[in-house]
């Protein structure tokens, strides 16, 4: 694994990162397929969902869905063994289970040698995300525990009338994640989604230690940044909001670029975080804060 140092602005300390290649032309053809694109994490992620493949609750009124596919490595053809796949979605009333010990409509799975997964659950429904926005039906996914870049993404369903008005599903990068829905002989809906992982810049542990901690963002807002796997997770006022990928030059970006964070590493261990994000009206908001608490090494 190669290492490179990035220096920008002579007064700044740069983070260290591992460098991987991209899909390449081998003289005859491109090696690998287009990787699956990322999407926003959303505010309802809960780590620690139980390992299981059947999520259907007793008495559930939603349509049964078989959500299946294969996790594929960066070469576009090799199944990814032992990948940790997490999924979560709302219930038939558009509500997420954010607190119970049962982790309703949340599950994890470790892939075998064939890289396959097959969940039995219910079809999620659209729900009001704010006074002005309705999210289309979707299933959240996070894939981690591989040698490739961790992936946070979402799947949508063709024919959903709310897709054109949703900032995430209407993004051109989401086009291949709007999926066909068919029906089997048991009247179960079938959705297949194969995931192709990708090479990426991955920040090393020393780099994360330089920026992890609690930040005062002003106006009563606190931000916490901590890493898990290849992702830098962002909490705002105690709520997990996004999983960020390292993009180089001390900058991180969430799915579809809707949240961006740039860190300034200053003398005397002073660290500033500059955050930009889209609000519910798709307007860019910029905030800046300084680290109050550094996590111990």
C-alpha positions as CSV (number, residue, x, y, z in Angstrom):
1,X,0.0,0.0,0.0
2,X,1.6,3.3,-1.1
3,X,1.5,6.5,0.9
4,X,1.5,10.0,-0.3
5,X,1.5,13.3,1.6
6,X,-0.6,16.2,0.3
7,X,0.6,19.7,1.2
8,X,-1.6,22.7,0.6
9,X,-0.9,26.2,2.0
10,X,2.5,26.3,3.6
11,X,1.1,27.0,7.0
12,X,-1.1,23.9,7.0
13,X,-0.3,20.3,8.0
14,X,-1.6,17.8,5.4
15,X,-3.3,14.6,6.2
16,X,-1.7,11.3,5.0
17,X,-3.6,9.0,2.7
18,X,-3.4,5.7,0.9
19,X,-3.7,5.9,-2.8
20,X,-5.4,3.4,-5.1
21,X,-5.8,3.4,-8.8
22,X,-9.0,3.9,-10.8
23,X,-10.6,1.8,-13.5
24,X,-8.0,1.7,-16.2
25,X,-7.6,1.2,-20.0
26,X,-5.4,-1.9,-20.6
27,X,-4.8,-1.2,-24.3
28,X,-7.8,-3.2,-25.4
29,X,-10.6,-2.5,-23.1
30,X,-11.4,-0.9,-19.7
31,X,-10.7,-3.1,-16.7
32,X,-13.6,-3.1,-14.3
33,X,-17.2,-1.8,-14.4
34,X,-18.6,1.5,-13.3
35,X,-18.7,1.4,-9.5
36,X,-22.0,1.9,-7.6
37,X,-22.4,5.5,-6.7
38,X,-22.8,6.8,-3.1
39,X,-25.8,8.5,-1.7
40,X,-26.6,10.4,1.5
41,X,-26.5,8.5,4.8
42,X,-29.6,10.2,6.1
43,X,-30.4,11.0,9.7
44,X,-31.7,7.5,10.7
45,X,-28.6,5.3,10.6
46,X,-28.1,3.0,13.6
47,X,-25.0,0.8,13.9
48,X,-25.2,-2.6,15.4
49,X,-28.3,-4.1,13.6
50,X,-28.6,-7.8,14.1
51,X,-27.4,-10.4,11.6
52,X,-30.5,-11.7,9.8
53,X,-32.2,-11.9,6.4
54,X,-35.9,-11.9,7.4
55,X,-37.0,-8.4,8.6
56,X,-40.8,-8.9,8.2
57,X,-42.6,-8.1,11.5
58,X,-45.6,-10.1,12.7
59,X,-48.8,-8.4,11.5
60,X,-47.0,-6.2,9.0
61,X,-49.3,-4.7,6.4
62,X,-46.7,-3.7,3.8
63,X,-46.1,-5.6,0.5
64,X,-43.5,-8.4,0.9
65,X,-40.3,-7.7,-1.0
66,X,-37.2,-9.9,-1.7
67,X,-34.3,-7.6,-2.0
68,X,-31.2,-9.4,-3.3
69,X,-28.0,-9.1,-5.2
70,X,-24.3,-9.6,-5.2
71,X,-21.5,-7.5,-3.7
72,X,-18.7,-7.3,-6.3
73,X,-15.2,-6.1,-6.0
74,X,-13.5,-3.3,-7.8
75,X,-12.6,-5.4,-10.8
76,X,-16.3,-5.6,-11.6
77,X,-16.5,-9.4,-11.6
78,X,-15.1,-11.0,-8.4
79,X,-17.7,-11.6,-5.6
80,X,-16.7,-9.9,-2.4
81,X,-16.4,-12.4,0.4
82,X,-17.1,-11.4,4.0
83,X,-18.4,-8.0,3.2
84,X,-20.6,-6.5,6.0
85,X,-23.9,-5.3,4.5
86,X,-26.3,-3.2,6.6
87,X,-29.7,-2.2,5.4
88,X,-32.4,0.0,6.9
89,X,-35.7,1.5,5.8
90,X,-39.0,2.9,7.1
91,X,-42.1,0.8,8.0
92,X,-45.4,0.8,6.1
93,X,-46.3,4.1,7.8
94,X,-43.1,5.9,6.8
95,X,-41.6,5.7,10.3
96,X,-38.1,4.5,11.2
97,X,-37.3,2.6,14.4
98,X,-34.7,4.8,16.0
99,X,-34.7,3.5,19.5
100,X,-36.0,0.0,20.1
101,X,-33.9,-3.1,20.9
102,X,-35.6,-5.0,18.1
103,X,-34.0,-2.8,15.3
104,X,-37.3,-3.0,13.3
105,X,-36.6,-3.0,9.5
106,X,-32.8,-2.9,10.2
107,X,-30.5,-5.8,9.5
108,X,-26.9,-6.8,8.8
109,X,-25.4,-9.7,6.8
110,X,-21.9,-11.1,6.0
111,X,-21.5,-12.3,2.5
112,X,-20.2,-15.8,1.7
113,X,-17.8,-16.7,-1.0
114,X,-20.4,-16.0,-3.6
115,X,-20.9,-12.4,-2.4
116,X,-24.6,-12.8,-2.4
117,X,-27.3,-11.3,-0.1
118,X,-31.1,-11.9,0.0
119,X,-33.3,-10.0,2.4
120,X,-37.0,-10.6,2.9
121,X,-38.7,-7.5,4.1
122,X,-41.5,-5.1,3.2
123,X,-41.7,-2.4,0.6
124,X,-40.9,1.0,2.2
125,X,-43.2,3.9,1.4
126,X,-42.6,7.6,0.6
127,X,-42.8,9.9,3.6
128,X,-42.7,13.6,4.5
129,X,-39.1,14.7,5.2
130,X,-40.0,18.3,5.9
131,X,-42.9,20.7,5.3
132,X,-41.8,21.1,1.6
133,X,-40.2,17.8,0.8
134,X,-41.4,14.2,0.4
135,X,-38.8,11.4,0.1
136,X,-39.6,8.6,-2.4
137,X,-39.6,5.0,-1.1
138,X,-36.0,3.8,-0.6
139,X,-33.7,1.3,1.1
140,X,-30.5,2.5,2.7
141,X,-27.3,0.4,2.4
142,X,-23.9,0.5,3.9
143,X,-21.1,-2.0,2.8
144,X,-17.9,-2.2,4.8
145,X,-15.3,-4.6,6.0
146,X,-13.6,-5.1,2.6
147,X,-10.3,-4.0,1.1
148,X,-12.2,-1.6,-1.2
149,X,-13.8,1.7,-0.3
150,X,-16.7,1.5,2.1
151,X,-20.0,2.4,0.4
152,X,-23.1,4.2,1.7
153,X,-25.9,4.3,-0.8
154,X,-29.7,4.1,-1.4
155,X,-31.9,2.3,-3.8
156,X,-35.1,3.7,-5.3
157,X,-38.0,2.1,-7.3
158,X,-39.1,2.9,-10.8
159,X,-42.5,4.6,-11.1
160,X,-42.3,6.5,-7.8
161,X,-43.8,9.9,-8.4
162,X,-41.7,11.6,-5.8
163,X,-38.3,10.8,-7.5
164,X,-38.2,13.9,-9.7
165,X,-38.7,16.3,-6.8
166,X,-36.1,14.6,-4.5
167,X,-32.6,16.0,-4.4
168,X,-31.0,12.6,-4.0
169,X,-32.9,10.3,-6.2
170,X,-33.2,12.8,-9.1
171,X,-29.4,13.4,-9.1
172,X,-27.9,11.9,-12.3
173,X,-25.5,9.8,-10.2
174,X,-28.5,7.9,-8.9
175,X,-29.9,6.8,-12.2
176,X,-28.6,3.2,-11.9
177,X,-30.0,2.9,-8.4
178,X,-33.6,3.4,-9.5
179,X,-34.6,-0.3,-9.8
180,X,-37.2,-2.4,-11.5
181,X,-39.8,-4.2,-9.4
182,X,-41.2,-7.5,-10.5
183,X,-43.5,-10.1,-8.9
184,X,-42.9,-13.8,-8.3
185,X,-45.5,-16.7,-8.0
186,X,-45.9,-16.0,-4.2
187,X,-47.0,-12.5,-5.0
188,X,-43.7,-11.2,-3.5
189,X,-42.1,-8.2,-5.1
190,X,-38.6,-8.8,-6.4
191,X,-35.8,-6.2,-6.5
192,X,-32.3,-7.1,-7.6
193,X,-29.4,-4.8,-6.9
194,X,-25.8,-5.8,-7.6
195,X,-23.2,-3.6,-6.0
196,X,-19.8,-2.9,-7.5
197,X,-17.3,-1.4,-5.0
198,X,-14.5,1.0,-6.0
199,X,-11.0,2.1,-5.5
200,X,-10.6,5.4,-3.6
201,X,-8.4,7.6,-1.5
202,X,-8.5,6.2,2.0
203,X,-7.2,8.2,4.9
204,X,-4.9,6.4,7.3
205,X,-5.4,6.2,11.1
206,X,-2.9,9.0,11.9
207,X,-4.8,11.3,9.6
208,X,-8.1,10.6,11.3
209,X,-6.6,11.2,14.7
210,X,-5.6,14.7,13.6
211,X,-9.3,15.7,13.1
212,X,-11.5,13.5,15.2
213,X,-13.2,15.1,18.1
214,X,-16.0,17.5,19.2
215,X,-16.3,20.9,17.5
216,X,-18.2,24.1,18.5
217,X,-19.9,25.2,15.3
218,X,-21.6,28.3,16.9
219,X,-25.2,29.2,17.5
220,X,-25.7,26.3,19.8
221,X,-24.6,23.6,17.3
222,X,-22.0,21.0,18.2
223,X,-20.4,18.7,15.7
224,X,-18.6,15.4,16.3
225,X,-16.4,13.7,13.8
226,X,-15.2,10.1,14.3
227,X,-14.1,7.4,11.9
228,X,-15.4,3.8,11.4
229,X,-13.9,1.8,8.6
230,X,-13.1,4.0,5.7
231,X,-15.7,6.7,6.5
232,X,-15.6,9.8,8.7
233,X,-19.0,10.0,10.4
234,X,-20.5,13.4,11.2
235,X,-22.8,14.0,14.1
236,X,-24.6,17.2,14.6
237,X,-26.1,17.9,18.0
238,X,-25.8,14.1,18.8
239,X,-27.5,12.9,15.6
240,X,-25.5,10.9,13.0
241,X,-26.1,12.8,9.8
242,X,-23.5,11.6,7.2
243,X,-20.7,9.2,6.3
244,X,-17.9,11.1,4.5
245,X,-15.3,9.9,2.1
246,X,-11.9,11.4,1.9
247,X,-11.4,13.4,-1.3
248,X,-7.8,14.7,-0.7
249,X,-6.5,18.1,0.4
250,X,-7.9,17.7,3.9
251,X,-11.5,17.6,2.5
252,X,-14.3,15.1,2.9
253,X,-17.6,14.7,1.1
254,X,-20.8,12.8,1.8
255,X,-23.0,11.0,-0.8
256,X,-23.8,13.1,-3.8
257,X,-21.8,16.0,-2.4
258,X,-24.6,17.3,-0.3
259,X,-22.4,17.7,2.8
260,X,-18.8,18.8,2.5
261,X,-16.2,19.3,5.2
262,X,-12.8,20.9,4.9
263,X,-10.4,20.8,7.9
264,X,-7.7,23.3,8.6
265,X,-4.9,22.0,10.7
266,X,-3.2,24.9,12.4
267,X,-0.3,25.3,14.9
268,X,-0.7,24.2,18.5
269,X,-3.1,21.4,17.6
270,X,-5.9,23.9,16.7
271,X,-8.2,22.4,14.1
272,X,-11.1,24.2,12.3
273,X,-13.9,22.5,10.4
274,X,-15.6,24.3,7.5
275,X,-18.9,22.6,6.7
276,X,-21.3,23.2,3.7
277,X,-24.6,21.4,3.3
278,X,-27.9,21.6,1.6
279,X,-30.9,22.5,3.7
280,X,-34.5,21.3,3.2
281,X,-35.0,23.9,0.5
282,X,-31.8,22.8,-1.4
283,X,-30.0,26.0,-0.4
284,X,-26.3,25.9,0.5
285,X,-25.5,26.6,4.2
286,X,-22.0,27.3,5.4
287,X,-20.9,26.9,9.0
288,X,-17.4,26.9,10.6
289,X,-16.2,25.7,14.0
290,X,-13.2,24.9,16.1
291,X,-12.4,21.6,17.9
292,X,-13.0,21.7,21.6
293,X,-12.2,18.1,22.5
294,X,-9.6,15.9,20.9
295,X,-10.0,12.2,21.2
296,X,-7.2,10.4,23.0
297,X,-4.7,8.5,20.8
